Amino acid sequence: MLSNYLLEELVTFARCGTLAQTAAALHVTQPTVTRGMQKLETELGVQLFLRQPNRLSLTPTGELAAREAAHVIQVQQQAVQRIQNFDRSQRQLPIASTLPGALIVLDALADQLPATAHWANHALTTDPVAALTTHAAVLVFTNAPLHAPTIVSQRVGTERLAVNLNQFMSQANQPSITFAQLKDLSFVVLDDIGPWRAVIQQHIPNAKFFYQEERDALAAITQFSDFPYFSTNITPLDPTPTEPDDNRRRLPITDAAAQMPVYANYLRPDAHRVQPVIDQVTAIWPQ
């Protein structure tokens, strides 16, 4: 079996192009790299390098070997990460969500969930299927069921979008509203809203959105301006609300796109561990 350090030397040489730069990148001496290159050729039984005066380069076989070595290193690193994630998942209950709303629900349930349960304070931006299959998460909340043979998806509720308008706006004098009726308006919006960002940008004609990274900044702007802002049926559960106590009217948006289904996803063998959490989330989820 080839040693990892030999594969790393080969990959580094293919990237750097010279022995001196390879040695510097690996923090070793140039003779160490030279011996490693010779040993790798011996172990493989092929010629990897063209040796010319004051110049060393890869043969076509060497170029292939470097690509294969890079792949082997990546696979090994991914395997190590999966093993470490799996070990951690046996002792803890890591949860993730592509939806900020589900994180708000989890925060509201924090004192009632198992002590081993934990989650980030921001929405997942990587592949949720990969998060489960690599054991980075045991439970993932998404706005669509995940399709994989080993994954089970359960619907836990619906997040419903609403808009908060100044009470003196003409659109505010009605019990509900549509995206089309919000055309041409400017909104202040929290930056981390997950898939809701695509929904509002796609469905509100000619709207302008002023995204705020900080919740405190959003709260200040909404308090001292008349900009409309969005909320959902989950917002009342937020322990750190951004909504001011103002005179705006909250109007539910009736378009189908403003009703986002939420699913809990997990690997089949983890069903007994996550079902109590799913049941608690479903029970508290606002209608």
C-alpha positions in Angstrom: 0.0 0.0 0.0 1.3 3.4 -0.9 2.1 5.8 1.9 0.0 9.0 2.1 3.1 11.2 2.3 4.3 9.9 -1.0 1.0 10.6 -2.7 1.0 14.1 -1.1 4.5 14.7 -2.5 3.4 13.7 -6.0 0.2 15.8 -5.9 2.2 18.8 -4.5 4.9 18.5 -7.2 2.2 18.3 -9.9 0.8 21.6 -8.6 4.0 23.4 -7.8 6.2 22.2 -10.8 9.6 22.2 -9.1 11.4 20.3 -6.3 12.2 23.5 -4.5 8.6 24.7 -4.4 7.3 21.3 -3.5 9.7 21.1 -0.6 8.8 24.5 0.6 5.0 23.8 0.4 5.5 20.6 2.4 8.0 22.1 4.9 10.6 19.5 4.2 14.0 19.5 2.6 14.5 19.1 -1.2 16.5 15.8 -0.7 13.6 14.4 1.3 11.3 15.1 -1.7 13.8 13.6 -4.1 14.0 10.4 -2.1 10.2 10.2 -1.9 9.8 10.6 -5.6 12.3 7.8 -6.2 10.6 5.5 -3.6 7.2 6.1 -5.2 8.6 5.1 -8.7 10.1 2.0 -7.2 6.9 1.0 -5.4 4.7 1.6 -8.5 7.3 0.0 -10.8 6.8 2.8 -13.4 8.6 5.9 -14.5 6.9 9.0 -13.2 9.5 11.7 -14.0 11.6 12.9 -16.8 15.0 13.8 -15.4 16.9 16.4 -17.3 19.8 18.7 -16.2 18.4 21.2 -13.7 14.8 20.1 -14.6 12.4 17.5 -13.4 9.0 17.0 -15.0 6.2 14.4 -15.0 5.8 11.8 -17.7 2.3 11.2 -19.0 2.2 8.3 -16.6 3.2 10.6 -13.8 0.5 13.0 -14.7 -2.1 10.2 -14.5 -0.6 9.1 -11.2 -0.8 12.6 -9.7 -4.5 12.8 -10.6 -5.2 9.3 -9.1 -3.2 10.3 -6.0 -5.3 13.4 -5.6 -8.4 11.3 -5.8 -7.1 8.8 -3.3 -6.3 11.5 -0.8 -9.7 13.1 -1.2 -11.5 9.8 -0.7 -9.4 9.1 2.4 -10.2 12.5 3.9 -13.9 12.0 3.2 -13.8 8.6 4.8 -12.1 10.0 7.9 -14.7 12.7 8.1 -17.6 10.2 7.8 -16.1 8.0 10.5 -15.6 11.0 12.8 -19.1 12.3 12.1 -20.6 8.9 12.7 -18.8 8.5 16.0 -20.0 12.0 17.1 -23.6 11.2 16.0 -23.7 8.2 18.2 -23.0 10.4 21.2 -24.9 13.5 20.1 -27.9 14.4 18.1 -26.8 16.9 15.4 -29.7 18.6 13.7 -29.6 20.9 10.6 -32.2 22.9 8.6 -32.3 24.6 5.3 -35.1 26.7 6.7 -34.6 29.4 9.4 -38.1 28.8 10.5 -37.4 25.3 11.7 -34.4 26.6 13.7 -36.8 29.0 15.4 -39.0 26.1 16.4 -36.1 24.1 17.7 -34.9 27.1 19.7 -38.4 27.4 21.2 -38.2 23.7 22.2 -34.6 23.8 23.4 -35.5 23.1 27.1 -37.7 20.1 26.1 -35.4 18.3 23.6 -32.7 15.8 24.6 -29.6 17.3 26.0 -27.6 15.7 23.2 -29.5 17.6 20.5 -27.7 20.6 19.0 -28.0 22.7 15.9 -26.4 25.8 14.3 -27.9 29.2 14.5 -27.9 29.5 10.7 -29.5 27.7 7.9 -27.7 24.8 6.1 -26.3 25.9 2.8 -24.7 22.6 1.7 -26.4 19.5 0.3 -28.9 18.1 2.9 -28.6 14.6 1.5 -24.8 14.7 2.0 -25.3 16.0 5.5 -27.3 12.9 6.4 -25.3 10.3 4.5 -22.0 11.6 5.9 -23.5 11.7 9.4 -22.8 15.4 9.7 -26.5 15.6 10.8 -28.9 12.9 12.1 -32.0 15.0 11.3 -32.4 17.7 8.6 -35.4 19.9 8.0 -36.1 21.0 4.4 -38.9 22.5 2.3 -39.1 19.4 0.1 -38.7 15.6 0.9 -35.3 14.3 0.2 -35.2 11.5 -2.4 -32.7 8.7 -1.5 -33.2 5.0 -0.8 -31.9 5.2 2.8 -33.7 8.5 3.7 -37.2 8.8 5.3 -39.1 12.1 5.0 -42.0 13.2 7.3 -44.0 16.4 6.9 -44.1 18.4 10.1 -46.0 21.5 9.1 -46.3 24.5 6.8 -44.6 27.8 7.1 -46.9 30.6 5.9 -45.5 33.9 4.6 -47.1 37.3 5.6 -46.2 40.9 5.0 -46.3 43.7 7.6 -47.5 47.0 6.0 -47.9 50.5 7.3 -51.6 50.8 8.3 -52.0 53.9 6.1 -51.0 52.1 2.9 -53.9 51.4 0.6 -52.9 47.7 0.4 -53.2 47.4 4.2 -57.0 47.8 4.2 -57.8 44.2 3.4 -57.7 40.9 5.3 -55.1 39.3 3.1 -52.9 40.1 0.1 -51.2 38.5 -2.9 -47.7 38.9 -4.3 -49.0 40.8 -7.3 -50.5 43.4 -5.0 -47.1 44.0 -3.5 -45.5 45.0 -6.8 -43.2 48.0 -7.0 -42.7 48.1 -3.2 -39.4 48.2 -1.3 -38.8 45.8 1.6 -36.3 45.4 4.4 -35.4 41.7 4.7 -33.2 39.6 7.0 -30.4 38.1 4.9 -30.6 34.6 6.2 -34.2 33.6 5.1 -33.3 30.4 3.2 -35.5 29.5 0.3 -37.9 32.4 1.0 -35.4 34.7 -0.7 -36.0 33.0 -4.1 -39.8 33.0 -3.5 -40.1 36.8 -2.9 -37.7 37.8 -5.6 -39.5 35.6 -8.1 -43.1 36.4 -7.3 -43.2 40.1 -6.4 -43.0 42.2 -9.6 -40.5 45.1 -9.7 -39.8 44.9 -5.9 -36.7 46.1 -4.2 -35.2 44.2 -1.3 -32.8 45.7 1.2 -31.1 42.7 2.9 -29.7 43.1 6.4 -27.2 40.6 7.9 -27.7 41.7 11.5 -31.0 41.1 13.2 -30.5 44.2 15.4 -30.1 46.4 12.2 -33.3 45.0 10.8 -35.2 45.7 14.0 -33.9 49.3 14.1 -34.8 49.9 10.4 -38.3 48.5 10.8 -38.8 50.5 14.0 -37.7 53.9 12.6 -39.0 53.5 9.0 -42.1 52.6 7.1 -40.5 49.8 5.0 -42.7 46.7 4.8 -41.1 43.5 6.1 -42.0 39.8 6.1 -42.9 37.4 8.9 -44.4 33.9 9.0 -46.6 31.9 11.3 -43.3 30.8 13.0 -42.2 34.3 13.9 -44.2 34.4 17.2 -42.1 31.5 18.5 -38.8 33.5 17.9 -37.2 34.1 21.3 -35.3 37.0 19.8 -37.9 38.7 17.6 -36.9 41.4 15.0 -40.5 42.8 14.8 -41.0 46.1 16.5 -44.2 46.9 18.5 -45.6 49.2 15.8 -48.8 50.0 14.0 -48.2 47.9 10.9 -50.8 45.5 9.8 -49.9 41.9 9.3 -51.5 40.4 6.1 -51.2 36.8 5.2 -50.1 36.2 1.6 -52.5 33.9 -0.1 -50.4 32.7 -3.1 -49.6 29.0 -3.1 -45.9 29.9 -3.2 -46.3 31.6 0.1 -47.2 28.3 1.8 -44.0 26.4 2.3 -44.2 22.7 3.4 -41.6 21.6 5.9 -40.2 18.1 6.1 -38.1 16.2 8.6 -35.5 13.9 7.0 -33.4 11.2 8.5 -31.7 7.8 7.8 -33.9 4.8 8.4 -31.6 3.3 11.2 -32.0 6.6 13.1 -35.8 6.6 13.2 -36.0 5.6 16.9 -33.6 8.5 17.9 -35.2 11.3 15.9 -38.9 10.4 16.1 -39.4 12.0 19.6 -37.9 15.3 18.3 -40.1 15.2 15.2 -43.2 14.6 17.3 -42.3 17.6 19.5 -41.7 19.9 16.5 -44.9 18.7 14.8 -46.9 19.3 18.0 -45.7 22.9 18.5 -45.7 23.9 14.8 -48.2 26.8 14.4 -51.1 26.4 12.0 
